[in-house]
């Protein structure tokens, strides 16, 4: 089987590498990062081999994962463009780089998979939005790409025009969830619950509530109504959230995220 090569192995690349290594085996993954010290650390932690430069990744791997920050893309493109062929598949995870622009930089023949993963990939619970360039992918390649994204969570395929919205729905939103967990935990620590137990209570509740939506396929509003007994404590809390603009704050956060994603396009 052809190898996966990670160019970059930071906050997003590392969780993806771990998942791919666990499913395909360390012998089918290679990576590089700018720091020699970090390369050795990751090799020690994962057992995955590394190389010292980006061109070597392209030379030894079919599936090239661009896992560097968006501002580094042009530099990476310049280093690898002479080595990329029609046999390669480039997987990009950056906001702001449409497939068309990647092809302009690397060649119109390059097959591109554009993805928007998120950091829960580290625990195998990532959610990734995926779109494909209008090129031919073999059934075997499609199967390998499917296993690739499933190795660190779930994924859904979208039209590319929706990828900025995907970044809002799942790419950036874990940060909002962590803020919610922290705030709710703080609110009950105030009443005497130990902080570690508060985080456990809240985190498991968020996990369970999300699982209810995914597994029952019920509308979130219906599930919310099932918790809200007439005249009870929950509806009082929901009313307070609405009074303080809870939904509007979430929508405004998405608007800001979407606007920023659009401004980053090159």
Secondary structure, 3 states (H helix, E strand, C coil): CCCEEEECCCCCHHHHHHHHHHHHCHHHEEEECCCHHHHHHHHHHHCCEECCCHHHHHHHCCEEEECCCHHHHHHHHHHHCCCCCCCCEEEECCCCCCHHHHHHHHCCCCEEEEEECCHHHHHCCEEEEEEECCCCCCHHHHHHHHHHHHCCEEEEECCHHHHHHHHHHHHCCHHHHHHHHHHHHHHHHCCCCCHHHHHHHHHHHHHHHHHHHHHHCCCHHHHHHHHCCCCCHHHHHHHHHHHCCHHHHHHHHHHHHHHHHHHCCC
